[in-house]
Amino acid sequence: LFHQNTYLVNGELKAWEGDTAEVYSTISSTPEYKPTLLGTIPQLGEKEALEVLDSATAAYDNGKGLWPTMKVADRIACMEAFVEQMKLKREEVVKLLMWEIGKNLPDSEKEFDRTVEYIYDTIEAYKQIDRSSAKFEKSAGVYAHIRRGPLGVVLCLGPYNYPLNETFALLIPALIMGNPVIFKPAKHGVLLISPLLEAFQSSFPEGVVNIVYGRGRVLAAPIMKSGAIDVLALIGNSKSANILQAQHPKGNRLRMVLGLEAKNPAIVLPDADLDLAVDECIAGTLSFNGQRCTALKVLYVHESVVEEFNRRFAYKVDQLKFGNPWEEGVKLTPLPEVDKPAYIQELIDNALEKGATVLNKKGGETCKNYIFPAVLYPVSKDMRVYEEEQFGPVIPVIPFSDIEEPLDDMAESDYGQQVSLFGKNIHTLSPLIDTLVNLVCRVNLNSSCQRGPDVYPFTGRKDSASGTLSVHDALRSFSIRTFVASKDN
Ligand code: G3H
């Protein structure tokens, strides 16, 4: 059991003796389903929320504080000290990733390693920015020394599906650009931050990193209502982002870096390599049980190949192995949200009532906190599984005869993150790509949707995102261009 009994404020790991909450894993250690108690976390209140806010605002001191004015090399030294200590915690964090969110071992290791790599890449990108802004350059008759400066105090809220990696994709660039941060770990994946607390505490100056525990609503409301937050950095849903933004008394001043919902489609054209399309759609729909904002959430398959696609796809879904995250070859794992299987069942029932069938034999079978992925066909737009961002193991397949059908659906959608396009004929693909890039931000040719590699921009249109998060883009998202102008060199 892991009892987290401190929180990080004013550079101190402050002891907490008040209310605590139990943290459970939905991985059951007994044959009958019983969640496993993993530990406890503090339930901080409004007083502590305002305490961390004071800590962060003092560290920023309206731009005059130690952190925003610190030399680039010194800020980098803090980040390097942190990542060196973080690397020592790999085993512990990976184990907690498996227990807390049910991510399988290879993906948990990948999440940790990708995060370490992301930190090193961020340091390099930051050095590049610094080098490129090192001297005065003349333009339009004026010498200017262009720099990038911090924005202020950042409230950082990450998601449960990447509680380390995506949270750090906000936290690390925010910090290195000179912004102090208040960070609340995700509900699932909260304990895995604990092994890193001392590294945060010892690597950064007082007040620069503040870590709180408790209910998001209780902690975030007073922080937002204070008006002292300059940037809301959130990966989650647009409902939460809207509530938080509305709480800020100077909402127009608040900058936001948001990664929100998506319902990425795959479009399978008549000439697609079906084996490739099936494999990529399996990875796209079911990696981490479909709990990825980049997951494929609807498969549009041309009517001339849909029958064959469905046969191969349904067969392969049934071959996927379900088990505990650390077991060899396991692709499907227990879902961290205890009510998720019931919700997925509702979506399946709703689709069946409206005329769809489950194509795969195991579709909808339940086992402890798991429901086996169901492939639903034919899905229509009046079904909940089409309407809702379901973030789980259920796969709607829609046949189409005219490419305008999926294009129209995408155009009408509230989301616009990515699409996967499967086909071979470049004369067909090329004009289609030109349209698709205006509907989403990334077109994946003959491959599933994904965020990485992290050198590429990760963003979305409409309700899917605000701001961009590649290694380089994130540094820009958490900073502002400033310059010194002079008539003389
Ligand atoms: O949940 C959204 C993540 O950005 C997905 O990232 O494509 O690397 O799995 P990924």
Residues whose N, C-alpha, C, O or C-beta is under 5 A from the ligand:
A	BS01	G3H	Q291 R292 C293 T294 C449 Q450 R451 G452
